[in-house]
Amino acid sequence: MYLYFKYSLIVFETFFLFCGVYLPIARIDEFWVFKSEFSILSITKDLLDNGEALLSIIIILFGLIMPLVKIILKIFEFRFLEKYNLHKFSMVDIFLITFIVFASKTSSYFEVYLLYGFYFLLASIITNYIYVIFIK
């Protein structure tokens, strides 16, 4: 029973992560006329297209690669990286979205609406914390 719970949490976390990275996380309405949706993948593609490779790499690193490394470490039960507290890095995405939402609430020029990709990312983080609390 323990192994089923453990691996089902890993599967759900992986599913939520990929959905959160691929699906739109927010919609921005500017001047009540222009609307645009974006996902983590579309943000990194746009940044690469505009010559912002470093920022794009940072977003991919902390938004996709670090969570995947954490999942792989859970599957193969590698313990040598536990001292670095990798679970803290998964909050970077949520922090960035929170900052954008805060900026929109203080501005009268644009409005931000959270979409289902954001909630998938949040579910991935919550699933990770459930794993940390009950499995470790």
trRosetta pair geometry for C-beta under 8 A, 3 or more apart (Angstrom, degrees):
i j d omega theta_ij theta_ji phi_ij phi_ji
1 4 5.8 -55 -151 34 33 113
1 5 6.4 31 153 -17 66 106
2 5 5.9 -58 -152 36 29 110
2 6 6.2 29 152 -20 65 110
3 6 5.5 -53 -142 38 33 114
3 7 6.1 18 165 -6 68 109
4 7 6.4 -63 -141 45 24 98
4 8 5.9 24 160 -20 63 114
5 8 5.9 -58 -141 38 24 110
5 9 6.5 27 157 -21 61 106
5 134 7.4 -82 144 125 130 132
5 135 7.6 -173 113 -83 101 100
6 9 6.1 -61 -159 32 26 110
6 10 6.7 22 149 -15 62 107
6 131 7.5 87 -142 -136 63 94
6 135 5.3 105 -112 -119 94 130
7 10 5.3 -48 -146 36 41 115
7 11 6.3 43 153 -20 68 102
8 11 5.6 -49 -145 36 34 112
8 12 6.3 34 155 -17 65 106
9 12 5.8 -55 -145 40 30 109
9 13 6.1 31 156 -21 65 108
9 127 5.8 169 -164 -179 81 96
9 130 6.2 -145 -134 96 128 108
9 131 4.7 154 143 -81 141 99
9 135 7.0 -142 52 -39 154 135
10 13 5.8 -54 -144 37 28 112
10 14 6.4 28 156 -18 63 107
10 71 6.1 122 -157 -153 91 89
10 74 5.5 -173 -104 111 116 130
10 75 6.1 120 -165 -76 155 82
10 131 7.2 88 -66 -106 65 143
11 14 5.9 -57 -149 37 29 110
11 15 6.3 29 154 -18 64 108
12 15 5.6 -55 -145 38 32 112
12 16 6.1 29 158 -16 67 108
12 123 7.8 -95 159 149 100 106
12 127 5.2 -154 106 -134 107 150
13 16 5.9 -56 -144 40 28 109
13 17 6.2 32 155 -24 63 108
13 71 6.3 -175 105 -101 118 110
13 124 5.3 93 -156 -149 65 72
13 127 4.2 -163 -82 107 84 129
13 128 5.6 99 -129 -63 134 74
13 131 6.9 -29 -47 -26 144 138
14 17 5.7 -54 -146 34 29 114
14 18 6.5 22 160 -13 64 106
14 71 5.5 98 -80 -145 95 155
15 18 6.2 -60 -149 39 27 104
15 19 6.3 23 156 -14 64 110
16 19 5.8 -58 -145 42 30 110
16 20 6.0 30 157 -20 66 112
16 120 4.9 -173 -163 -175 71 76
16 121 7.2 157 153 -86 92 18
16 123 4.3 -131 -141 96 141 103
16 124 3.7 -174 108 -68 112 81
16 127 6.1 145 25 7 148 140
17 20 5.8 -60 -146 39 26 110
17 21 6.3 21 158 -17 64 108
17 64 7.7 125 166 -128 109 60
17 67 5.3 -179 -134 134 140 142
17 68 7.4 166 137 -68 153 70
17 71 7.4 -112 7 -46 158 141
17 120 7.7 -169 -64 146 11 97
17 121 7.3 64 -120 -115 48 59
17 124 4.3 110 -67 -129 69 149
18 21 5.8 -54 -142 37 31 108
18 22 6.0 16 163 -8 66 115
19 22 6.2 -67 -139 46 25 101
19 23 5.4 4 175 -2 69 121
19 116 8.0 -62 156 134 111 97
19 117 6.9 -156 142 -122 70 65
19 120 4.0 -119 101 -159 106 155
20 23 6.7 -50 -111 45 19 96
20 25 7.0 51 -170 -90 73 106
20 40 7.3 42 132 -4 73 127
20 93 7.6 82 149 144 125 160
20 117 5.2 115 -145 -176 47 69
20 118 7.2 84 -142 -102 95 11
20 119 7.9 -149 -101 74 98 36
20 120 3.6 -160 -66 100 80 98
20 121 3.3 136 -163 -60 144 71
20 122 7.7 162 -110 6 137 50
20 123 7.6 -172 -58 46 123 88
20 124 5.7 -97 1 -6 145 132
21 39 6.8 81 158 165 36 108
21 40 4.6 -67 -146 56 64 129
21 41 6.0 80 155 -38 83 94
21 63 6.4 130 -112 147 100 101
21 64 5.5 71 -119 -92 148 101
21 117 7.7 -157 11 -163 9 111
21 121 7.6 108 -52 -84 55 100
22 39 6.0 -8 160 175 20 154
22 40 7.9 -40 -45 47 23 91
22 41 6.0 17 -111 -2 48 135
22 117 7.3 -150 76 -119 46 116
23 39 5.9 165 98 -108 21 127
23 115 7.2 -139 143 120 98 112
23 116 5.7 -52 142 91 142 93
23 117 3.6 -171 95 -81 86 96
23 120 6.2 89 46 15 129 145
24 27 6.8 41 156 -62 134 80
24 37 4.0 -18 -139 170 146 116
24 38 6.3 104 -139 65 84 19
24 39 5.0 -94 -94 -61 38 86
24 42 7.8 -3 -101 17 74 139
24 115 4.6 5 107 82 96 154
24 116 7.4 66 69 48 75 74
24 117 5.0 -172 85 -3 27 130
25 38 6.8 -37 44 94 84 68
25 39 5.7 115 -10 -122 85 52
25 40 6.6 61 -19 -37 134 77
25 93 7.9 -118 -133 176 161 110
25 97 6.2 -101 149 -101 125 132
25 114 7.1 -39 165 -150 63 71
25 115 6.0 162 176 56 12 92
25 117 3.9 -89 -75 93 60 113
25 118 4.3 101 -162 -59 81 77
25 121 6.7 14 -116 -4 120 133
26 37 7.1 179 95 -144 39 62
26 38 6.4 -10 62 53 80 85
26 97 6.3 171 -45 -140 131 102
26 100 6.6 118 109 104 177 142
26 101 7.7 -137 -122 -68 139 88
26 112 5.4 -9 -175 -169 126 100
26 113 6.6 150 -160 77 70 45
26 114 5.6 -42 -102 -109 81 45
26 115 5.8 -170 -87 7 21 92
26 117 7.9 -91 -20 63 50 108
26 118 6.3 65 -58 -50 77 126
27 35 6.2 2 180 -171 107 96
27 36 7.0 170 -153 86 63 35
27 37 4.7 -30 -97 -92 82 79
27 112 7.2 152 78 -156 46 52
27 113 4.7 -13 58 59 96 99
27 115 5.8 87 -21 -47 92 117
28 35 7.2 166 84 -150 49 48
28 36 5.4 -10 55 59 94 86
28 37 8.0 173 16 -84 66 32
28 38 7.6 10 -1 3 105 108
28 100 7.9 -84 -85 172 114 122
28 104 7.4 -144 -128 -95 87 133
28 110 5.6 1 -174 -179 99 123
28 111 7.3 154 -156 78 52 45
28 112 5.5 -20 -100 -100 73 73
28 113 8.0 -171 -76 21 29 70
29 32 6.5 34 157 -105 111 32
29 34 7.1 151 -158 83 46 52
29 35 5.2 -12 -102 -100 72 81
29 110 6.4 161 83 -158 50 68
29 111 4.6 -9 57 57 103 96
29 112 7.9 -163 21 -74 72 28
29 113 7.3 44 -10 -7 104 106
30 33 7.0 -45 89 57 68 72
30 34 4.3 -15 58 66 100 107
30 35 7.7 -170 19 -74 71 34
30 36 7.7 12 -3 9 109 101
30 109 6.6 2 -151 151 75 81
30 110 4.6 -23 -102 -102 67 101
31 34 6.3 48 48 17 94 93
31 109 6.4 -17 -66 -165 69 71
31 110 7.4 -26 -24 -80 52 69
37 115 6.6 31 -142 -23 112 159
38 42 4.9 -140 -150 86 72 121
38 43 5.4 78 169 -61 123 87
38 46 7.7 -54 -131 2 122 143
39 42 4.7 91 47 11 76 101
39 43 6.9 -134 91 -8 38 87
39 117 5.5 -138 -118 -136 92 170
40 43 5.7 -51 -147 33 31 114
40 44 6.5 26 157 -15 64 106
40 59 6.5 -173 -163 162 90 112
40 63 4.9 -169 -158 158 141 146
40 64 7.0 158 130 -50 139 102
40 93 6.9 -38 -89 -126 129 121
40 117 7.7 -164 -8 163 87 133
41 44 6.0 -57 -148 38 31 106
41 45 6.3 30 154 -18 65 107
42 45 5.6 -52 -144 38 34 112
42 46 6.2 34 156 -18 66 106
43 46 5.9 -57 -148 39 28 109
43 47 6.3 27 154 -18 64 108
43 56 7.9 -180 125 -116 73 76
43 59 6.2 -111 107 167 117 165
44 47 5.6 -52 -144 38 32 112
44 48 6.3 34 155 -19 65 105
44 56 4.5 105 -153 -153 75 89
44 59 5.2 -156 -82 86 98 125
44 60 5.4 78 -123 -57 151 96
44 63 7.9 -152 -51 58 125 140
45 48 5.8 -55 -149 37 30 110
45 49 6.3 31 153 -19 65 107
45 56 8.0 119 -46 -135 16 127
46 49 5.6 -54 -146 37 32 113
46 50 6.3 16 158 -7 65 111
47 50 6.0 -66 -145 46 29 101
47 52 4.1 -79 -170 77 88 110
47 53 7.5 153 135 -80 94 23
47 55 5.3 -121 -164 90 142 105
47 56 3.9 177 97 -70 123 98
47 59 7.1 125 20 18 157 138
48 51 7.9 64 -176 -55 29 15
48 52 7.2 -91 -68 64 26 64
48 53 6.1 58 -118 -99 70 66
48 56 4.8 73 -57 -103 79 172
52 55 4.4 -20 159 38 110 117
52 56 5.9 124 105 -25 79 94
53 56 5.5 -61 -147 40 32 114
53 57 6.1 33 157 -22 68 106
54 57 5.8 -54 -148 35 29 111
54 58 6.5 30 153 -20 63 104
55 58 5.6 -51 -148 34 33 113
55 59 6.5 32 154 -18 65 104
56 59 5.9 -55 -149 36 31 109
56 60 6.4 26 155 -13 66 107
57 60 5.8 -56 -144 41 32 108
57 61 5.9 36 155 -25 66 109
58 61 5.6 -53 -143 35 28 114
58 62 6.3 0 168 6 65 109
59 62 6.7 -68 -139 51 23 88
59 63 5.1 0 172 1 65 130
60 63 6.2 -61 -113 52 18 97
60 64 5.3 -36 -163 36 60 116
60 65 6.2 54 142 -15 75 106
61 64 7.6 -7 -49 51 4 74
61 65 5.1 -42 -138 44 42 124
61 66 6.3 56 155 -29 62 98
62 65 7.7 -15 -41 51 18 84
62 66 5.3 4 -127 10 42 135
62 89 5.5 -125 -142 176 92 104
62 92 4.4 -13 151 61 133 158
62 93 7.3 -177 124 -45 93 77
63 66 7.8 75 12 35 16 98
63 67 7.5 -28 163 2 26 117
63 92 6.9 -108 -69 88 69 111
63 93 5.1 100 -116 -77 90 111
64 67 6.5 -72 -153 42 20 103
64 68 6.3 14 159 -15 62 114
65 68 5.7 -60 -147 40 30 111
65 69 6.2 34 155 -23 67 104
66 69 5.6 -50 -145 33 32 113
66 70 6.6 35 154 -20 63 102
66 86 6.4 -167 -176 -169 97 102
66 89 4.7 -77 156 114 154 138
66 90 7.0 -154 111 -72 111 65
67 70 5.5 -50 -150 34 36 114
67 71 6.5 36 152 -19 66 103
67 89 7.9 -145 -56 100 66 98
67 90 5.4 86 -88 -106 99 101
67 124 7.0 24 -159 153 145 132
67 128 7.8 -99 -139 -74 96 145
68 71 5.6 -52 -148 35 36 111
68 72 6.3 35 154 -18 67 104
69 72 5.8 -54 -146 38 31 110
69 73 6.3 34 153 -20 64 106
69 86 6.8 -115 99 -163 108 152
70 73 5.7 -55 -148 36 30 113
70 74 6.5 32 152 -21 63 104
70 86 5.0 -173 -87 119 103 128
70 87 6.6 109 -134 -81 145 62
70 90 7.2 -48 7 -56 161 118
70 128 7.0 20 133 -133 142 128
71 74 5.6 -53 -152 33 33 112
71 75 6.5 33 152 -21 66 103
72 75 5.7 -51 -147 33 34 111
72 76 6.3 1 165 10 68 109
72 78 7.9 12 122 13 78 123
73 76 6.7 -71 -139 54 25 88
73 77 7.6 78 166 -102 56 8
73 78 4.7 -85 -142 52 79 102
73 81 6.0 -87 -121 56 147 127
73 86 7.4 106 30 42 155 155
74 77 7.2 18 -172 -76 28 50
74 131 6.8 -11 -131 169 146 147
78 81 6.3 37 120 15 110 101
79 82 5.4 -24 -167 -12 62 122
80 83 8.0 -41 171 10 41 100
81 84 5.4 -41 -176 25 74 117
81 86 6.4 25 142 -31 113 126
82 85 7.7 43 174 -66 48 44
85 88 5.0 34 136 -6 105 115
86 89 5.8 -44 -169 20 57 114
86 90 7.9 65 143 -28 70 91
87 90 6.0 -38 -166 11 50 115
87 128 5.9 169 -136 150 105 124
87 129 7.3 119 -177 -83 135 66
87 132 6.0 12 -88 -69 166 145
88 91 6.4 -48 -176 17 48 112
89 92 5.9 -13 -175 -17 60 114
90 93 7.3 -35 177 19 53 103
90 124 7.4 -136 -171 117 130 101
90 125 5.2 165 132 -108 122 93
90 128 6.1 76 43 49 172 167
91 94 5.3 -59 -159 46 61 112
91 95 5.8 68 143 -29 82 102
91 125 6.7 90 -83 -134 65 142
92 95 5.6 -55 -148 34 30 114
92 96 6.5 30 156 -19 65 104
93 96 6.0 -58 -153 34 30 109
93 97 6.5 22 154 -12 65 108
93 121 5.4 -107 115 -175 142 145
94 97 5.8 -56 -147 40 33 109
94 98 6.1 37 153 -23 66 108
94 118 8.0 105 -111 -161 72 87
94 121 6.7 -178 -67 125 84 119
94 122 6.5 95 -98 -90 121 80
94 125 6.7 -27 -34 -26 136 163
95 98 5.6 -56 -146 36 29 113
95 99 6.4 33 154 -22 63 104
96 99 5.7 -52 -151 32 31 114
96 100 6.7 30 152 -17 64 103
97 100 5.7 -53 -151 35 35 111
97 101 6.3 34 152 -18 67 105
97 114 7.1 72 173 -109 126 104
97 118 5.8 144 -162 -123 163 116
97 121 8.0 138 -12 74 150 148
98 101 5.7 -54 -146 38 32 111
98 102 6.2 36 153 -21 65 105
99 102 5.7 -53 -147 36 30 113
99 103 6.4 31 154 -19 64 105
100 103 5.7 -53 -149 35 32 112
100 104 6.5 30 153 -19 64 105
100 112 5.5 134 135 -104 97 166
101 104 5.7 -55 -149 36 32 110
101 105 6.5 31 153 -21 65 105
101 112 5.0 -127 -103 84 59 133
101 114 7.0 -10 -86 -54 129 101
102 105 5.8 -57 -149 34 31 110
102 106 6.6 15 157 -7 65 109
103 106 6.2 -67 -149 43 30 101
103 107 6.1 12 159 -8 68 119
103 112 7.8 67 70 -13 82 135
104 107 5.9 -69 -137 46 30 102
104 110 5.5 -83 -123 103 92 83
104 111 5.5 103 179 -137 121 28
104 112 3.9 -171 -15 1 163 99
107 110 5.9 13 102 40 127 74
114 118 4.4 -74 -166 48 103 158
114 119 7.2 106 147 -41 115 85
115 118 6.1 116 61 5 50 99
115 119 7.9 -112 120 3 37 94
116 119 5.4 -56 -151 40 46 111
116 120 6.4 51 150 -23 72 100
117 120 5.5 -50 -149 34 35 113
117 121 6.6 37 152 -18 65 101
118 121 5.7 -55 -154 35 32 111
118 122 6.3 32 149 -17 65 107
119 122 5.3 -48 -143 39 37 115
119 123 6.2 43 152 -22 65 102
120 123 5.5 -50 -145 36 32 113
120 124 6.5 39 151 -23 63 101
121 124 5.5 -51 -152 31 33 115
121 125 6.6 30 152 -16 64 103
122 125 5.7 -54 -151 36 34 110
122 126 6.3 32 152 -17 67 106
123 126 5.6 -53 -142 40 33 111
123 127 6.1 37 155 -22 65 105
124 127 5.7 -53 -146 36 28 112
124 128 6.5 32 151 -21 61 104
125 128 5.5 -52 -152 33 33 115
125 129 6.6 30 152 -15 65 103
126 129 5.7 -54 -150 38 34 109
126 130 6.4 39 150 -21 65 102
127 130 5.5 -49 -148 33 34 114
127 131 6.5 39 150 -21 63 102
128 131 5.5 -53 -153 34 33 115
128 132 6.5 32 150 -19 66 104
129 132 5.4 -48 -143 36 38 112
129 133 6.2 35 157 -18 67 106
130 133 5.9 -57 -144 39 29 108
130 134 6.0 -7 170 10 66 115
131 134 6.8 -74 -133 51 19 86
131 135 5.0 -21 -170 17 63 127
131 136 7.5 68 141 -20 67 92
132 135 7.2 -39 -84 47 11 89
132 136 5.5 -12 -157 10 49 128
133 136 7.6 44 -15 39 5 93
